[in-house]
Amino acid sequence: MTPFIAEVLGTFLLMLLGNGVVANVLLSETKGNNSGWIVITTGWGLAVYVAVLVAGPHSGAHINPAVTVSLAAAGLFEWASVPIYIAGQFIGAMLAALVVYLFHKKHYDATEDADLIAATFCNAPAIKNIPSNFFSEMVATFVLLTAVFYIVDPELTMPTGEIALIGLGSIGALPVALVVWAIGLSLGGTTGYAINPARDLGPRIVHSLLPIKNKKTDWGYSWIPVIGPLAGGIIAALLYLQLS
């Protein structure tokens, strides 16, 4: 499997399971309806585990443009490979958003609340305040990347040369999943913790294109889950360079 395909597949699995758990909790008449925040954050954490488990041995399982850019900024990843990784991440995220919609189609039809429908694709703040929302995404992603810098092993690389997660496989996937779960539980309640530009913008584009009867895409907010995570990741990279 090439790194590009691994990033497509890994991000697809991340988003299929991640947005899938949101759909299960928020859409009408599902078995998981109203099961709450703990279910959503746990589902996202396990989604990361599955994605890293599959993609890790082949691409390092970035599955997030903020991770890719931050690793490059810290000198742990080649800038020349950044565009192909980000392309794979966006393709995987958009394909997953489409499959989540098709999988839950009857439940989308039964759901009247446009905000709940939109939340199964992209993020929205609990209280909309641009500076505060930006700060939330920046800090949450700073935590993610700070942890990632101490999970990756610069001495451990795959045949294609990408930095690998410690242990790869099932054990290497677990630390990243636990970090994302912790972020969701502690820092996710303000904006829904996108912490991943592809996770939000890719499905937001799909949401805008699908024939959904109740639609509220909110493009005015869409830059926050893109720029906020990138800023947080860059700050984490700069701190890592100072401390290493």
Secondary structure, DSSP 8 states (H G I E B T S, - for coil): --HHHHHHHHHHHHHHHHHHHHHHHHSTT-TTTT--HHHHHHHHHHHHHHHHHHHHHHH----SHHHHHHHHHTTSS-GGGHHHHHHHHHHHHHHHHHHHHHHTHHHHHH---HHHHHHTTS---SS--HHHHHHHHHHHHHHHHHHHHTTEEEEEE-TT--EEETT-HHHHHHHHHHHHHHHHHHHTTTT-----HHHHHHHHHHHHHS--SS----GGGTTHHHHHHHHHHHHHHHHHHHH-
